[in-house]
Amino acid sequence: MPPSLTHRHLLAALAAPALLAAGLAAPAARAAENPCVQAAWRGLRCPDLVMKHPADVAIDDVYGRKVLRSGSSIDNMGAGPVELDGRRYAPFLMHARQRIRLRAGGSILVDTPATLRFKLIPGQGGYWKLRDAARMELWSLGPSGRQGRLVRVSPKLHYCLRDLRRTHPTLAGSPRSAVYPGCNQDPSITQVRLGTSVGWSDIYPAGYYEQWIDVTGLSGRFALVHVADPENVIFESNETNNASRVIVALPSGRVVG
């Protein structure tokens, strides 16, 4: 991997008319802070991941345990795609750099703490997915409905990032057809690209593998929370809108709010 550049070098690259006009990609850089929320980086078209409210919530039985299933949707509502370029550093693992588009044309590559993993799915083989792309959480509720403590977490943490459905076609810059396909299934490759275009969503049904939280023995009202990018491994224009929730009653699994 080429040596990382500082913010000063990247700002110089952004200011270079020849580079922008040619639509060339600037060298990779390590960002100490999120470049998408810094005033000096207004020339970037950054993604904005928003998690839809949990859907199709229901109780199921898995390995003799009571689980709460729910469908999830990670929507890109930003000005640019979320795109990760993975490079393998160990068997079934890749480091990921994020490609961020420039409003004047072209793009830059920024180092991230994101990790891609070749995730095995029973009956389907394996897929290169982003680790910690999303998380499903169950929280206790106080008398006023405020979230209290984290009670349980879903085993599902890996998501493809793909253009599965164009859910917000009116957003500026949303492509009419999919740009990022389903996850690559070749465990031997050394590099891969994952992403979700503007106005598109990566959606998983409630019945998908590990798309549940173990709620065995729990009773009462809880907040079922879906969080996109819970570890902030992706640079976004807005990091405050990544979570959504519904209130569920257990053990019935009925949505009550």
Long-range contacts (C-beta under 8 A, 24 or more apart in sequence): 1-28, 1-87, 1-95, 2-27, 2-28, 4-28, 4-29, 4-30, 4-111, 5-29, 5-30, 7-31, 7-32, 7-35, 7-40, 10-35, 10-108, 11-40, 13-108, 14-41, 14-43, 14-102, 14-108, 19-106, 20-102, 20-104, 20-105, 20-106, 21-104, 21-105, 22-106, 23-105, 23-106, 24-106, 25-99, 25-106, 25-107, 25-108, 25-109, 26-106, 26-107, 26-108, 26-109, 27-109, 28-97, 28-109, 28-110, 28-111, 29-108, 29-109, 29-110, 29-111, 30-110, 30-111, 31-110, 31-111, 31-112, 31-235, 34-232, 34-235, 34-236, 34-239, 35-100, 35-110, 35-235, 36-100, 36-235, 36-236, 36-237, 37-237, 37-238, 37-239, 43-102, 43-103, 43-104, 44-80, 44-100, 44-101, 44-102, 44-103, 44-108, 45-78, 45-79, 45-80, 45-100, 45-101, 45-102, 45-103, 45-173, 46-78, 46-79, 46-80, 46-100, 46-235, 46-236, 46-237, 47-76, 47-78, 47-79, 47-80, 47-81, 47-82, 47-196, 47-198, 47-234, 47-235, 47-236, 47-237, 48-76, 48-77, 48-78, 48-79, 48-236, 48-237, 48-238, 48-241, 49-74, 49-75, 49-76, 49-77, 49-78, 49-82, 49-196, 49-228, 49-229, 49-234, 49-236, 49-242, 50-74, 50-75, 50-76, 50-77, 50-228, 50-241, 50-242, 50-244, 51-75, 51-134, 51-226, 51-227, 51-228, 51-242, 51-243, 51-244, 52-201, 52-226, 52-244, 53-226, 53-244, 53-245, 53-246, 54-136, 54-224, 54-226, 54-244, 54-245, 54-246, 55-206, 56-205, 56-206, 57-206, 57-224, 57-246, 57-248, 57-253, 57-255, 58-206, 58-253, 59-215, 59-251, 59-252, 59-253, 60-212, 62-212, 62-214, 65-214, 65-216, 66-214, 66-215, 66-216, 66-217, 66-251, 67-212, 67-213, 67-214, 67-215, 67-216, 68-138, 68-212, 68-213, 68-215, 68-224, 68-248, 68-250, 68-253, 69-206, 69-207, 69-211, 69-212, 70-136, 70-206, 70-211, 70-212, 70-224, 70-226, 71-203, 71-204, 71-205, 71-206, 71-211, 72-134, 72-136, 72-203, 72-204, 72-211, 72-226, 73-167, 73-201, 73-202, 73-203, 73-204, 74-133, 74-134, 74-159, 74-161, 74-196, 74-201, 74-202, 74-203, 74-228, 75-167, 75-168, 75-200, 75-201, 76-196, 76-197, 76-198, 76-199, 76-200, 76-201, 77-168, 77-171, 77-198, 77-199, 78-198, 78-236, 78-237, 78-238, 79-103, 79-172, 79-173, 79-198, 79-237, 80-173, 80-198, 81-179, 81-180, 81-195, 81-196, 81-197, 81-198, 82-161, 82-195, 82-196, 82-234, 82-236, 83-180, 83-193, 83-194, 83-195, 84-112, 84-114, 84-116, 84-130, 84-161, 84-193, 84-194, 84-195, 84-234, 85-109, 85-191, 85-192, 85-193, 86-116, 86-128, 86-191, 86-192, 86-193, 86-194, 87-190, 87-191, 88-189, 88-190, 88-191, 92-117, 92-118, 92-126, 92-187, 93-117, 93-118, 94-128, 94-191, 94-192, 96-130, 96-194, 96-233, 98-234, 98-235, 100-235, 110-235, 112-233, 112-234, 112-235, 113-231, 113-233, 114-233, 114-234, 115-233, 116-192, 116-194, 117-158, 118-187, 119-158, 121-209, 122-209, 124-209, 125-185, 126-185, 126-187, 127-160, 127-182, 127-183, 127-184, 127-185, 128-160, 128-183, 128-184, 128-185, 128-189, 128-192, 128-194, 129-158, 129-159, 129-160, 129-161, 129-183, 129-194, 130-158, 130-159, 130-160, 130-161, 130-194, 130-233, 131-157, 131-158, 132-157, 132-229, 132-230, 132-231, 132-233, 133-157, 133-158, 133-159, 133-161, 133-228, 133-229, 134-159, 134-226, 134-227, 134-228, 134-229, 134-230, 135-226, 135-227, 135-230, 136-211, 136-212, 136-213, 136-224, 136-225, 136-226, 136-227, 137-213, 137-224, 137-225, 137-226, 137-227, 138-213, 138-215, 138-218, 138-222, 138-223, 138-224, 138-225, 139-222, 139-223, 139-225, 139-245, 140-220, 140-222, 140-223, 141-220, 141-221, 141-222, 141-223, 141-247, 145-247, 145-257, 147-223, 147-225, 147-245, 151-218, 151-222, 152-213, 152-214, 152-215, 152-218, 153-213, 154-210, 154-211, 154-212, 154-213, 155-210, 155-212, 156-204, 156-208, 156-209, 156-210, 156-211, 156-212, 159-202, 159-204, 160-194, 160-202, 161-194, 161-195, 161-196, 161-202, 162-194, 162-195, 162-196, 162-202, 163-195, 163-196, 163-197, 163-200, 163-202, 164-200, 164-201, 164-202, 164-203, 165-200, 165-201, 165-203, 166-199, 166-200, 166-201, 167-199, 167-200, 167-201, 168-198, 168-199, 168-200, 169-199, 170-199, 171-198, 171-199, 172-198, 173-198, 173-199, 174-198, 174-199, 174-200, 175-199, 175-200, 215-250, 215-251, 215-253, 218-250, 218-251, 219-250, 219-251, 220-249, 220-250, 221-247, 221-248, 221-249, 221-250, 221-256, 222-247, 222-248, 222-250, 223-247, 223-248, 224-248
